[in-house]
Amino acid sequence: MMISILIAVLSISTAITLINTLLLPRLKKDLRVPETAPLVDIFVPLRNEARNVGGLISSLKGLNYPHLRFYLLDDGSEDGTGELLKTHTSDDPRFYLKQGRPLPRGWVGKVYACHQLSEYGEGEYALFADADVRLAPGTVQGALSCFKHPDTGLVTGFPRFPAKGILGSLLVPMQHFVVHFHLPVLLANFTRFAASSAAHGAFLMFRRRAYDQAGGHRSVKYSLVEDVHLARTMKINGFRVKLANVSEAVSCYMYESGREVWEGFSKNMFPGLGRSVPLALFITFFYLFFYTWSGVLAILALTGSVDLLYLLPYFIGVLQKGIVDWSVRQKPWLCLFLPASALMTVVLLWYSAFLGMFRRGFSWKGRVYK
């Protein structure tokens, strides 16, 4: 009975994941840019990002869209980020360097930095990117091609995440897995149903009038998962949100150490579920039973403790994650460790829940949020 349930549910889950993966549009390549192409402002907040400045500026300079302006905000960095920005941008008049103001009470740091950036620019489109993002040359025109519908206010997507270290390899690729499996892409991309929304703050491209009309980052000033809340706000205000597979054009080197992975995920996981304990309990049961327990059964089958049929749930789960990893250019062998990835996801989810429920606060970039 148990093996039948495992096989049936995992097979359905894999089919859902495949459909969602196929429904996510990809950015078009090698697009011609007309002379009348609109101006695009690119906004990047930086806080203690000295290690990323060189790669970021090189990536931005490599964009081949002709009508760009770059606004970079140093958000109280203490590692020389500001000086590096001056050095790397001094030869390009398209760059405008801004100094961040002190963080007011009631704002999340990154959200306030993006709000300050939004005070600048005159472009028809505004792209908010993170300092650890690298953009392929044709990214801007590829993203603009997703704004065909006049009511589309936001185009976003989850970048390719080059995984580093054990913890990073287990957890970072799970961001794609969760979206491709759990998000109903048809509802997310073709309706204004706010609950079906996903976004990634490393790549948020807005039609500027829609951004302003929806209240911009000011409307989500309290949020630790401002990207998702911005997507919902856009829909509530009558605009569509297009979630695309941007992994061929956008890469994000988001965590360099296990500690950064731990802090980053613990900051986002429970708030990302709306701080819902019932939802956290459901995810815990599903991931432990259908993914981690399937891995245990596979080990037992290989040691002869149970029938070889008990290998099948593990392989179906690996296929499910393999579909996602292949579509986003992730290391292909990481899908073999899905049972461990699911276990670590649950561990970090409950650590995040502990921080949230007991008001311990979420720590990131030297700031603590409750």
Secondary structure as the mmCIF struct_conf table of DSSP 4:
data_model
#
loop_
_struct_conf.conf_type_id
_struct_conf.id
_struct_conf.beg_label_comp_id
_struct_conf.beg_label_asym_id
_struct_conf.beg_label_seq_id
_struct_conf.end_label_comp_id
_struct_conf.end_label_asym_id
_struct_conf.end_label_seq_id
HELX_RH_AL_P HELX_RH_AL_P1 MET A 2 LEU A 23
BEND BEND1 LEU A 24 LEU A 24
STRN STRN1 ARG A 26 ARG A 26
BEND BEND2 ASP A 30 ASP A 30
TURN_TY1_P TURN_TY1_P1 GLU A 35 THR A 36
HELX_LH_PP_P HELX_LH_PP_P1 ALA A 37 LEU A 39
STRN STRN2 VAL A 40 LEU A 46
BEND BEND3 ARG A 47 ASN A 48
HELX_RH_AL_P HELX_RH_AL_P2 ALA A 50 LYS A 61
TURN_TY1_P TURN_TY1_P2 GLY A 62 GLY A 62
BEND BEND4 PRO A 66 HIS A 67
STRN STRN3 LEU A 68 ASP A 74
BEND BEND5 GLY A 76 GLY A 76
BEND BEND6 GLU A 78 GLY A 80
HELX_RH_AL_P HELX_RH_AL_P3 THR A 81 THR A 89
TURN_TY1_P TURN_TY1_P3 SER A 90 ASP A 91
TURN_TY1_P TURN_TY1_P4 PRO A 93 ARG A 94
STRN STRN4 PHE A 95 GLN A 99
HELX_LH_PP_P HELX_LH_PP_P2 GLY A 100 PRO A 104
TURN_TY1_P TURN_TY1_P5 ARG A 105 GLY A 106
HELX_RH_AL_P HELX_RH_AL_P4 GLY A 109 LEU A 117
TURN_TY1_P TURN_TY1_P6 SER A 118 GLU A 119
BEND BEND7 TYR A 120 TYR A 120
BEND BEND8 GLU A 124 GLU A 124
STRN STRN5 TYR A 125 ALA A 129
TURN_TY1_P TURN_TY1_P7 ALA A 131 ASP A 132
STRN STRN6 VAL A 133 LEU A 135
TURN_TY1_P TURN_TY1_P8 PRO A 137 GLY A 138
HELX_RH_AL_P HELX_RH_AL_P5 THR A 139 LEU A 144
HELX_RH_3T_P HELX_RH_3T_P1 SER A 145 PHE A 147
BEND BEND9 HIS A 149 HIS A 149
TURN_TY1_P TURN_TY1_P9 PRO A 150 ASP A 151
STRN STRN7 THR A 152 GLY A 157
HELX_LH_PP_P HELX_LH_PP_P3 PHE A 158 PRO A 159
STRN STRN8 ARG A 160 ARG A 160
HELX_RH_AL_P HELX_RH_AL_P6 GLY A 165 LEU A 171
TURN_TY1_P TURN_TY1_P10 VAL A 172 PRO A 173
HELX_RH_AL_P HELX_RH_AL_P7 MET A 174 HIS A 182
BEND BEND10 LEU A 183 LEU A 183
HELX_RH_AL_P HELX_RH_AL_P8 VAL A 185 PHE A 190
BEND BEND11 THR A 191 THR A 191
TURN_TY1_P TURN_TY1_P11 ALA A 194 ALA A 195
BEND BEND12 SER A 196 SER A 196
TURN_TY1_P TURN_TY1_P12 GLY A 201 ALA A 202
STRN STRN9 PHE A 203 ARG A 207
HELX_RH_AL_P HELX_RH_AL_P9 ARG A 208 GLN A 213
TURN_TY1_P TURN_TY1_P13 ALA A 214 GLY A 215
HELX_RH_3T_P HELX_RH_3T_P2 GLY A 216 VAL A 220
TURN_TY1_P TURN_TY1_P14 LYS A 221 TYR A 222
BEND BEND13 LEU A 224 VAL A 225
HELX_RH_AL_P HELX_RH_AL_P10 GLU A 226 ILE A 236
TURN_TY1_P TURN_TY1_P15 ASN A 237 GLY A 238
STRN STRN10 ARG A 240 ALA A 244
STRN STRN11 ASN A 245 ASN A 245
TURN_TY1_P TURN_TY1_P16 SER A 247 ALA A 249
STRN STRN12 VAL A 250 CYS A 252
BEND BEND14 GLU A 256 SER A 257
HELX_RH_AL_P HELX_RH_AL_P11 GLY A 258 GLY A 272
TURN_TY1_P TURN_TY1_P17 LEU A 273 ARG A 275
HELX_RH_AL_P HELX_RH_AL_P12 VAL A 277 TYR A 287
HELX_RH_PI_P HELX_RH_PI_P1 LEU A 288 THR A 292
HELX_RH_AL_P HELX_RH_AL_P13 TRP A 293 LEU A 302
TURN_TY1_P TURN_TY1_P18 THR A 303 GLY A 304
BEND BEND15 SER A 305 VAL A 306
HELX_RH_3T_P HELX_RH_3T_P3 LEU A 308 LEU A 311
HELX_RH_AL_P HELX_RH_AL_P14 LEU A 312 SER A 327
TURN_TY1_P TURN_TY1_P19 VAL A 328 ARG A 329
HELX_RH_3T_P HELX_RH_3T_P4 PRO A 332 PHE A 337
HELX_RH_AL_P HELX_RH_AL_P15 LEU A 338 MET A 357
TURN_TY1_P TURN_TY1_P20 PHE A 358 ARG A 359
STRN STRN13 PHE A 362 TRP A 364
TURN_TY1_P TURN_TY1_P21 LYS A 365 GLY A 366
STRN STRN14 ARG A 367 TYR A 369
#
